[in-house]
Amino acid sequence: MSDRWVSVEDIAEYLGVSKDTIYGWITKRDMPAHKVGRLWKFKTDEIDSWVRTGKASDEYSDPAPEEATSHKEKHAKGGNGNG
């Protein structure tokens, strides 16, 4: 029965990480999760695919929002952001 829905606890154990890590990945790394009432549920085949994309890797970083990028560019170019 590999197509059953699994809980946060189950998926954390499956991946060998903490529940807090799972919650962080849901919000920051687009981990495939489905809200059922108040609970998050997962399909292991979706999680396997997500892991293979590299989004679970420590090297993965979210693309910066445009505003943050332009702010970084101003400072990188020596601007002070005052016009």
N, CA, C and O of each residue as an XYZ file, in Angstrom:
332
protein
N       0.838     -1.185      0.000
C       0.000      0.000      0.000
C       0.884      1.249      0.000
O       0.864      2.019      0.961
N       1.645      1.453     -1.050
C       2.599      2.554     -1.100
C       1.955      3.885     -1.464
O       2.615      4.922     -1.404
N       0.675      3.875     -1.842
C       0.045      5.122     -2.248
C      -0.753      5.782     -1.129
O      -1.517      6.712     -1.389
N      -0.591      5.322      0.104
C      -1.335      5.915      1.208
C      -0.738      7.271      1.584
O       0.432      7.549      1.317
N      -1.559      8.098      2.201
C      -1.110      9.395      2.683
C      -0.353      9.195      3.987
O      -0.769      8.400      4.829
N       0.760      9.913      4.162
C       1.541      9.787      5.386
C       1.606     11.126      6.110
O       1.409     12.183      5.511
N       1.884     11.063      7.400
C       1.895     12.241      8.272
C       3.262     12.923      8.283
O       4.225     12.425      7.701
N       3.325     14.066      8.954
C       4.596     14.773      9.148
C       5.583     13.860      9.864
O       6.750     13.780      9.478
N       5.128     13.180     10.890
C       6.001     12.282     11.639
C       6.550     11.176     10.735
O       7.736     10.851     10.778
N       5.656     10.603      9.912
C       6.071      9.528      9.014
C       7.095     10.010      7.992
O       8.095      9.337      7.742
N       6.843     11.175      7.404
C       7.739     11.660      6.348
C       9.064     12.109      6.948
O      10.108     11.974      6.309
N       9.038     12.641      8.168
C      10.291     13.006      8.845
C      11.141     11.760      9.088
O      12.350     11.768      8.855
N      10.511     10.710      9.549
C      11.228      9.452      9.766
C      11.721      8.875      8.441
O      12.848      8.385      8.360
N      10.902      8.929      7.423
C      11.235      8.428      6.092
C      12.488      9.105      5.542
O      13.340      8.458      4.932
N      12.591     10.436      5.769
C      13.731     11.197      5.263
C      14.877     11.309      6.265
O      15.973     11.744      5.914
N      14.621     10.917      7.512
C      15.664     10.979      8.535
C      15.954     12.393      9.009
O      17.102     12.731      9.298
N      14.922     13.218      9.090
C      15.068     14.591      9.564
C      14.017     14.861     10.645
O      13.167     14.014     10.922
N      14.085     16.040     11.246
C      13.117     16.389     12.290
C      11.815     16.908     11.691
O      11.760     17.287     10.521
N      10.771     16.918     12.511
C       9.494     17.497     12.076
C       9.652     18.985     11.786
O       9.030     19.499     10.856
N      10.473     19.684     12.566
C      10.707     21.110     12.328
C      11.327     21.336     10.944
O      10.991     22.304     10.262
N      12.217     20.455     10.539
C      12.807     20.548      9.202
C      11.731     20.399      8.142
O      11.734     21.131      7.153
N      10.812     19.463      8.331
C       9.724     19.257      7.375
C       8.882     20.526      7.255
O       8.587     20.968      6.144
N       8.495     21.113      8.378
C       7.689     22.334      8.340
C       8.440     23.466      7.634
O       7.838     24.235      6.884
N       9.728     23.569      7.868
C      10.532     24.580      7.187
C      10.582     24.347      5.686
O      10.482     25.294      4.907
N      10.736     23.097      5.276
C      10.779     22.775      3.848
C       9.446     23.056      3.169
O       9.415     23.465      2.008
N       8.346     22.843      3.882
C       7.030     23.133      3.297
C       6.946     24.623      2.950
O       6.497     24.984      1.861
N       7.374     25.478      3.867
C       7.230     26.917      3.652
C       8.348     27.526      2.815
O       8.098     28.470      2.065
N       9.566     27.017      2.919
C      10.699     27.677      2.274
C      11.211     26.980      1.023
O      11.908     27.597      0.217
N      10.881     25.717      0.848
C      11.458     24.978     -0.276
C      10.401     24.273     -1.132
O      10.721     23.365     -1.900
N       9.170     24.687     -0.995
C       8.079     24.151     -1.817
C       7.962     22.627     -1.753
O       7.720     21.970     -2.765
N       8.136     22.083     -0.569
C       7.963     20.643     -0.396
C       6.512     20.286     -0.704
O       5.599     20.953     -0.217
N       6.287     19.243     -1.505
C       4.903     18.872     -1.835
C       4.173     18.320     -0.616
O       4.467     17.224     -0.139
N       3.225     19.093     -0.128
C       2.453     18.724      1.050
C       1.020     19.158      0.829
O       0.756     20.126      0.116
N       0.108     18.447      1.434
C      -1.319     18.707      1.246
C      -1.968     18.861      2.606
O      -1.807     18.010      3.481
N      -2.701     19.946      2.783
C      -3.382     20.209      4.045
C      -4.703     19.441      4.056
O      -5.534     19.604      3.163
N      -4.884     18.614      5.063
C      -6.125     17.860      5.258
C      -6.632     18.265      6.637
O      -6.156     17.768      7.657
N      -7.599     19.169      6.652
C      -8.011     19.745      7.934
C      -6.864     20.581      8.471
O      -6.388     21.494      7.796
N      -6.422     20.275      9.676
C      -5.280     20.973     10.273
C      -3.969     20.258     10.018
O      -2.905     20.784     10.345
N      -4.026     19.073      9.441
C      -2.844     18.224      9.306
C      -2.219     18.311      7.920
O      -2.920     18.466      6.920
N      -0.903     18.210      7.872
C      -0.191     18.093      6.611
C      -0.061     16.609      6.269
O       0.253     15.788      7.131
N      -0.305     16.280      5.009
C      -0.176     14.893      4.540
C       0.695     14.869      3.294
O       0.787     15.860      2.570
N       1.331     13.735      3.052
C       2.316     13.599      1.992
C       2.127     12.289      1.247
O       1.630     11.306      1.797
N       2.536     12.296     -0.020
C       2.651     11.081     -0.820
C       4.145     10.831     -0.997
O       4.877     11.718     -1.437
N       4.592      9.643     -0.662
C       6.031      9.382     -0.714
C       6.588      9.493     -2.128
O       7.741      9.891     -2.296
N       5.803      9.153     -3.151
C       6.327      9.287     -4.515
C       6.558     10.753     -4.876
O       7.512     11.066     -5.588
N       5.699     11.657     -4.395
C       5.908     13.094     -4.627
C       7.153     13.577     -3.891
O       7.924     14.378     -4.420
N       7.343     13.092     -2.680
C       8.505     13.479     -1.882
C       9.785     12.967     -2.540
O      10.780     13.690     -2.609
N       9.764     11.735     -3.019
C      10.935     11.179     -3.704
C      11.322     12.035     -4.906
O      12.501     12.320     -5.113
N      10.340     12.440     -5.692
C      10.600     13.287     -6.864
C      11.157     14.638     -6.442
O      12.094     15.147     -7.058
N      10.586     15.218     -5.396
C      11.029     16.507     -4.885
C      12.483     16.441     -4.412
O      13.274     17.342     -4.692
N      12.826     15.377     -3.700
C      14.202     15.209     -3.220
C      15.153     15.111     -4.423
O      16.241     15.687     -4.403
N      14.745     14.389     -5.457
C      15.597     14.221     -6.642
C      15.840     15.542     -7.383
O      16.838     15.672     -8.092
N      14.949     16.515     -7.228
C      15.157     17.822     -7.870
C      16.255     18.622     -7.180
O      16.745     19.606     -7.734
N      16.642     18.210     -5.983
C      17.700     18.894     -5.245
C      17.208     19.911     -4.246
O      18.019     20.564     -3.589
N      15.903     20.067     -4.110
C      15.382     21.093     -3.215
C      15.563     20.754     -1.733
O      15.443     21.637     -0.883
N      15.842     19.518     -1.418
C      16.088     19.141     -0.029
C      17.560     19.321      0.344
O      17.932     19.168      1.508
N      18.378     19.641     -0.628
C      19.820     19.767     -0.428
C      20.159     21.037      0.343
O      19.474     22.051      0.217
N      21.220     20.972      1.141
C      21.697     22.156      1.855
C      22.178     23.237      0.891
O      22.195     24.416      1.241
N      22.570     22.843     -0.319
C      23.057     23.799     -1.304
C      21.919     24.559     -1.977
O      22.161     25.571     -2.635
N      20.683     24.088     -1.823
C      19.542     24.742     -2.463
C      19.258     26.057     -1.770
O      19.258     26.133     -0.541
N      19.016     27.095     -2.559
C      18.570     28.364     -1.992
C      17.457     28.908     -2.858
O      17.498     28.815     -4.085
N      16.460     29.478     -2.199
C      15.336     30.057     -2.921
C      15.806     31.247     -3.730
O      16.683     31.990     -3.291
N      15.233     31.437     -4.906
C      15.525     32.663     -5.649
C      15.082     33.864     -4.826
O      13.994     33.869     -4.251
N      15.926     34.871     -4.775
C      15.607     36.057     -3.972
C      14.502     36.858     -4.641
O      14.462     36.960     -5.867
N      13.607     37.425     -3.842
C      12.595     38.312     -4.425
C      13.271     39.475     -5.141
O      14.378     39.867     -4.775
N      12.620     40.025     -6.152
C      13.206     41.091     -6.970
C      13.643     42.273     -6.124
O      14.705     42.846     -6.366
N      12.838     42.649     -5.132
C      13.176     43.792     -4.286
C      14.473     43.548     -3.528
O      15.326     44.432     -3.452
N      14.622     42.358     -2.971
C      15.841     42.030     -2.238
C      17.031     41.995     -3.188
O      18.128     42.415     -2.821
N      16.827     41.497     -4.404
C      17.898     41.436     -5.382
C      18.351     42.846     -5.759
O      19.552     43.112     -5.816
N      17.400     43.753     -6.017
C      17.773     45.112     -6.400
C      18.497     45.810     -5.251
O      19.412     46.602     -5.482
N      18.093     45.521     -4.019
C      18.770     46.084     -2.848
C      20.210     45.592     -2.793
O      21.127     46.377     -2.549
N      20.413     44.303     -3.017
C      21.767     43.736     -3.019
C      22.596     44.348     -4.138
O      23.770     44.659     -3.937
N      22.000     44.526     -5.319
C      22.720     45.085     -6.456
C      23.167     46.515     -6.166
O      24.279     46.896     -6.533
N      22.326     47.307     -5.518
C      22.692     48.683     -5.185
C      23.926     48.701     -4.306
O      24.847     49.487     -4.531
N      23.945     47.826     -3.296
C      25.080     47.784     -2.382
C      26.308     47.206     -3.062
O      27.428     47.626     -2.772
N      26.121     46.262     -3.950
C      27.249     45.670     -4.665
C      27.899     46.698     -5.593
O      29.105     46.651     -5.836
N      27.090     47.623     -6.109
C      27.605     48.667     -7.014
C      28.112     49.877     -6.246
O      28.571     50.845     -6.851
N      28.034     49.834     -4.936
C      28.529     50.940     -4.127
C      27.475     51.995     -3.826
O      27.795     53.031     -3.242
N      26.247     51.760     -4.206
C      25.186     52.720     -3.931
C      24.750     52.651     -2.494
O      24.905     51.625     -1.832
N      24.202     53.752     -2.009
C      23.742     53.756     -0.635
C      22.236     53.639     -0.544
O      21.683     53.627      0.555
N      21.559     53.550     -1.690
C      20.116     53.373     -1.695
C      19.343     54.658     -1.478
O      18.119     54.630     -1.350
N      20.044     55.790     -1.434
C      19.381     57.066     -1.210
C      19.077     57.810     -2.505
O      18.855     59.020     -2.472
N      19.061     57.144     -3.602
C      18.672     57.808     -4.832
C      19.673     57.690     -5.846
O      19.494     58.201     -6.952
